[in-house]
C-alpha cells in the first residue's frame, strides 16, 4: 500500500505538470563539427606547430554560461580536433588580452580545480547518460572525469576516474597553448561497420577563474539541468581501432613500522604484492579483475569531528578498483544501496561493466576477509570470508530518462543480507523530473534473527535558471538492513519540500535569491521525530565571491523528548586572486547533547580553509574544523574540539613532487606528520616513498604509566609503493 505522503507527492507532481503546459518548447538544433583525419599524429609537446593543426576541424566563438549567460566569451579560444584510428588529438590556444590573469599551477594530475583550464567532453553513445571529460591547464597538467546525469538531472562529475592520455602545455606571449592525445581504447563507444561514421556528443568548455567565467562551444543554459543534453555533435570519425584494450597493473608495497604497546616499541615489516587487470572484451564491455588489491596508506580519509554525532559518519570510497565504474552502480535515493567501503579487506574482486544498445549493466563480485578475523580461533566462522555480489542494470527510455534495478547479496557464515531495488528517472519537457525508487531487503544475522524491510523514494522537481522546487517523500522501514550499503538511520517516513528563486542582475551582483525548505519526519508509529523550516539567502558577486546565510526553526526528538532548536548558518568563498583562496562556514545555535540523559545546549560549529599558491610550483591547503558545545544550564563548556589539517605540495617537475600532511586533533589529543614523494610517469605508473609519524598525549595512551600531558610517539612507518602499468 502506498503511504499517504507518497500519494500527495504524486498528486501535486501531476497537477504541476498539467499547469506547466502540455507542449514542450522546441530545442534548437545542436551545433555540429566534422572531425578531420590526421595524416600523421602530432608530437605532444604543447606547441601548435604540427601539420595536423593546419587541416584539423576548428572550434571558435565560445559563449558564456556565467557570469553573463549567452554573451560572447571575454577571451578568444581556438580548439583544433583531429583523429586517426588510434587516438583523438586536441590542440588548444587560450588567448588573453592581459596575460597577468592566467592562473596555471605546476601540479599533480587532477589538481587543477583552481586553475584556468580548457576541457573537451565526449558522449560516444549520445544517450545523455554518461560522458568523458579531459582537461588541461597552461602547463599541460591533465585532469579527467566521468560526467553523467545525477539526482534531478543535474550533471555529476566523477573526478576519481583516471585514464591514460598524453598532454603538454606552455605559456606563450598571448596566453597558453596545449595539446592532448586521447587513445580511442581509453573510451567506451558503440561499434560501427567499416566506413560508417561515428556521431558523438561533443563539448568544449573554458574556465577563466579571474573573471569567474565559464564559456562553452555549444551554448549551455542554466534553465536546462545537466550538460549532456546540451552538447553539440562531433561526426565524421571512421574506422576507429577495434583493438581490445589490455591493461596489467602490478603493485608492490613495503612498510616498516614501529608502534608503542604496553610501554614497549614493537617493530614489524610488511611486504605485499597485488595485481589489477583490465580487459576490453569489446569497445563497450570491460572486465576488471583484482587480486590482493593494495589499499595502503598512500591516501587517507579527511578527518571529521565524531563527538556528539547521533548517526554514523559517511566516508567516501578511495580505492581505485572500486572507484572504476562506480557511477554505473549509483542509484537515486536518500542513501547508498552499494557502498564498497563495507568491503574492508578483499582478497579478490571481479567487475564486468558495459553497455549494449540502450542497456547499461554492471556486475561486481568480491570477498572480504575482515569478518573472519575473530578473537576466538575455535569459532565456527574463524578465518572465513564474506562473499559480496552486486548487479546493476539500467535501460534508457528516452532523453535523460531510464528504468533500472540493483541487487546485492552478502553472505557470511550462516547469515545473509540481500537487497533488490527498482528505480526510474523521467525528464519532462525542459526541466521537470520525476524520480521513483523502491526496494526490499531480506536479512539474517549471526544470531538467527530474520528481518524483512522495505524502502521507497519519490521525488518531483523543477530546476531552472530562476525558479525551482523539490517535492519528495522517502521511507525506510524499521527492519531495513543492507550490510553492503550505507544508511544513517532507519524507521522513518520523511516529506521534504523546497522552493527557490534567483534574480540575475549580472552587474557586480551576478545573481541572488532566497530558498525556503521544510521537512517533516515521522517514525513508523506515527510519532513526529524531526521537523524544520529553513530560509536561506544566497548571492554570487563579481571576482569569485559567494555569500550565503540561513536561519531555521527545528524540532528534534531524542530519547522521547522533543527539543526545539533555532540555528543560524553562514558561508563565504573568496577566490579573487590566484595566490589565495578562502572558504569559511559558520553554524551557531541550539543543539542537543546526545547522552543517556540528553539536554539542550548551545553549539558553535565553524570551519575555514585557506589555500595558498605563492608560486606556480608550491601550494598549501590549511583547514580548520571546530565545534564548541556549551551547557547553558551551568554556562560551562562541555567540549571544544579543533581538527587542523595542512596539505602542502611542491612540484619539482611535471612528474616529481613532494607532499606533506600535518594534522592535529584536540579531542583525541593526537598529532600526525606524513611526508611522501611521488614520481608519476602516467595515470597508472607511479612510484611512492614516504614517512608517517603519529603522536598522542601520554595520559591518553596510558594514564597509569604516563602521568603528564606531553606527546609521545605511538606509531611510525616508512613505506614505499610502486605500480607499473603495462598496456597493449
Secondary structure as the mmCIF struct_conf table of DSSP 4:
data_model
#
loop_
_struct_conf.conf_type_id
_struct_conf.id
_struct_conf.beg_label_comp_id
_struct_conf.beg_label_asym_id
_struct_conf.beg_label_seq_id
_struct_conf.end_label_comp_id
_struct_conf.end_label_asym_id
_struct_conf.end_label_seq_id
HELX_RH_AL_P HELX_RH_AL_P1 UNK A 4 UNK A 20
BEND BEND1 UNK A 22 UNK A 23
HELX_LH_PP_P HELX_LH_PP_P1 UNK A 24 UNK A 31
STRN STRN1 UNK A 32 UNK A 34
STRN STRN2 UNK A 36 UNK A 37
BEND BEND2 UNK A 39 UNK A 40
HELX_LH_PP_P HELX_LH_PP_P2 UNK A 41 UNK A 43
BEND BEND3 UNK A 45 UNK A 46
BEND BEND4 UNK A 50 UNK A 50
TURN_TY1_P TURN_TY1_P1 UNK A 51 UNK A 51
HELX_RH_AL_P HELX_RH_AL_P2 UNK A 52 UNK A 55
BEND BEND5 UNK A 56 UNK A 56
STRN STRN3 UNK A 57 UNK A 59
STRN STRN4 UNK A 63 UNK A 66
BEND BEND6 UNK A 67 UNK A 68
TURN_TY1_P TURN_TY1_P2 UNK A 69 UNK A 70
BEND BEND7 UNK A 71 UNK A 71
STRN STRN5 UNK A 72 UNK A 72
HELX_LH_PP_P HELX_LH_PP_P3 UNK A 73 UNK A 73
BEND BEND8 UNK A 74 UNK A 75
STRN STRN6 UNK A 77 UNK A 83
BEND BEND9 UNK A 85 UNK A 86
STRN STRN7 UNK A 87 UNK A 95
BEND BEND10 UNK A 97 UNK A 98
HELX_RH_3T_P HELX_RH_3T_P1 UNK A 99 UNK A 101
TURN_TY1_P TURN_TY1_P3 UNK A 109 UNK A 110
TURN_TY1_P TURN_TY1_P4 UNK A 113 UNK A 114
BEND BEND11 UNK A 115 UNK A 115
STRN STRN8 UNK A 117 UNK A 123
TURN_TY1_P TURN_TY1_P5 UNK A 124 UNK A 125
BEND BEND12 UNK A 127 UNK A 129
STRN STRN9 UNK A 130 UNK A 136
TURN_TY1_P TURN_TY1_P6 UNK A 138 UNK A 139
STRN STRN10 UNK A 142 UNK A 149
HELX_RH_3T_P HELX_RH_3T_P2 UNK A 151 UNK A 153
STRN STRN11 UNK A 155 UNK A 158
TURN_TY1_P TURN_TY1_P7 UNK A 159 UNK A 160
STRN STRN12 UNK A 165 UNK A 172
TURN_TY1_P TURN_TY1_P8 UNK A 173 UNK A 174
STRN STRN13 UNK A 175 UNK A 183
HELX_RH_3T_P HELX_RH_3T_P3 UNK A 184 UNK A 186
BEND BEND13 UNK A 187 UNK A 187
TURN_TY1_P TURN_TY1_P9 UNK A 194 UNK A 195
HELX_LH_PP_P HELX_LH_PP_P4 UNK A 196 UNK A 197
STRN STRN14 UNK A 198 UNK A 208
HELX_RH_3T_P HELX_RH_3T_P4 UNK A 209 UNK A 211
TURN_TY1_P TURN_TY1_P10 UNK A 212 UNK A 212
STRN STRN15 UNK A 213 UNK A 216
BEND BEND14 UNK A 217 UNK A 218
TURN_TY1_P TURN_TY1_P11 UNK A 222 UNK A 223
BEND BEND15 UNK A 224 UNK A 225
BEND BEND16 UNK A 227 UNK A 227
HELX_RH_3T_P HELX_RH_3T_P5 UNK A 228 UNK A 230
STRN STRN16 UNK A 232 UNK A 237
BEND BEND17 UNK A 239 UNK A 239
HELX_LH_PP_P HELX_LH_PP_P5 UNK A 243 UNK A 245
STRN STRN17 UNK A 246 UNK A 261
TURN_TY1_P TURN_TY1_P12 UNK A 262 UNK A 263
STRN STRN18 UNK A 264 UNK A 282
TURN_TY1_P TURN_TY1_P13 UNK A 283 UNK A 284
STRN STRN19 UNK A 285 UNK A 291
BEND BEND18 UNK A 292 UNK A 292
TURN_TY1_P TURN_TY1_P14 UNK A 297 UNK A 298
BEND BEND19 UNK A 299 UNK A 299
HELX_LH_PP_P HELX_LH_PP_P6 UNK A 301 UNK A 303
TURN_TY1_P TURN_TY1_P15 UNK A 307 UNK A 308
BEND BEND20 UNK A 310 UNK A 311
HELX_LH_PP_P HELX_LH_PP_P7 UNK A 312 UNK A 314
HELX_RH_AL_P HELX_RH_AL_P3 UNK A 320 UNK A 323
TURN_TY1_P TURN_TY1_P16 UNK A 324 UNK A 325
HELX_RH_3T_P HELX_RH_3T_P6 UNK A 326 UNK A 329
BEND BEND21 UNK A 333 UNK A 335
STRN STRN20 UNK A 336 UNK A 336
BEND BEND22 UNK A 337 UNK A 337
HELX_RH_3T_P HELX_RH_3T_P7 UNK A 340 UNK A 342
BEND BEND23 UNK A 345 UNK A 345
BEND BEND24 UNK A 347 UNK A 347
STRN STRN21 UNK A 348 UNK A 356
TURN_TY1_P TURN_TY1_P17 UNK A 357 UNK A 358
STRN STRN22 UNK A 359 UNK A 368
BEND BEND25 UNK A 369 UNK A 369
HELX_RH_3T_P HELX_RH_3T_P8 UNK A 370 UNK A 372
BEND BEND26 UNK A 375 UNK A 375
TURN_TY1_P TURN_TY1_P18 UNK A 377 UNK A 378
BEND BEND27 UNK A 379 UNK A 379
TURN_TY1_P TURN_TY1_P19 UNK A 380 UNK A 383
STRN STRN23 UNK A 386 UNK A 398
TURN_TY1_P TURN_TY1_P20 UNK A 399 UNK A 400
STRN STRN24 UNK A 401 UNK A 412
TURN_TY1_P TURN_TY1_P21 UNK A 413 UNK A 414
STRN STRN25 UNK A 415 UNK A 428
TURN_TY1_P TURN_TY1_P22 UNK A 429 UNK A 431
STRN STRN26 UNK A 432 UNK A 444
TURN_TY1_P TURN_TY1_P23 UNK A 446 UNK A 447
STRN STRN27 UNK A 450 UNK A 462
BEND BEND28 UNK A 465 UNK A 466
STRN STRN28 UNK A 467 UNK A 476
TURN_TY1_P TURN_TY1_P24 UNK A 478 UNK A 479
TURN_TY1_P TURN_TY1_P25 UNK A 483 UNK A 484
BEND BEND29 UNK A 485 UNK A 485
STRN STRN29 UNK A 486 UNK A 486
BEND BEND30 UNK A 488 UNK A 488
BEND BEND31 UNK A 491 UNK A 491
STRN STRN30 UNK A 492 UNK A 501
STRN STRN31 UNK A 503 UNK A 503
BEND BEND32 UNK A 507 UNK A 508
STRN STRN32 UNK A 509 UNK A 522
TURN_TY1_P TURN_TY1_P26 UNK A 524 UNK A 525
BEND BEND33 UNK A 526 UNK A 526
STRN STRN33 UNK A 528 UNK A 541
TURN_TY1_P TURN_TY1_P27 UNK A 542 UNK A 544
STRN STRN34 UNK A 545 UNK A 558
TURN_TY1_P TURN_TY1_P28 UNK A 559 UNK A 560
STRN STRN35 UNK A 561 UNK A 574
BEND BEND34 UNK A 577 UNK A 579
STRN STRN36 UNK A 580 UNK A 593
BEND BEND35 UNK A 595 UNK A 595
TURN_TY1_P TURN_TY1_P29 UNK A 596 UNK A 597
STRN STRN37 UNK A 599 UNK A 612
BEND BEND36 UNK A 614 UNK A 617
STRN STRN38 UNK A 618 UNK A 631
TURN_TY1_P TURN_TY1_P30 UNK A 632 UNK A 635
STRN STRN39 UNK A 636 UNK A 651
BEND BEND37 UNK A 652 UNK A 655
STRN STRN40 UNK A 656 UNK A 665
TURN_TY1_P TURN_TY1_P31 UNK A 666 UNK A 669
STRN STRN41 UNK A 670 UNK A 680
BEND BEND38 UNK A 681 UNK A 684
STRN STRN42 UNK A 686 UNK A 697
HELX_RH_AL_P HELX_RH_AL_P4 UNK A 698 UNK A 701
TURN_TY1_P TURN_TY1_P32 UNK A 703 UNK A 705
BEND BEND39 UNK A 708 UNK A 708
STRN STRN43 UNK A 711 UNK A 727
#
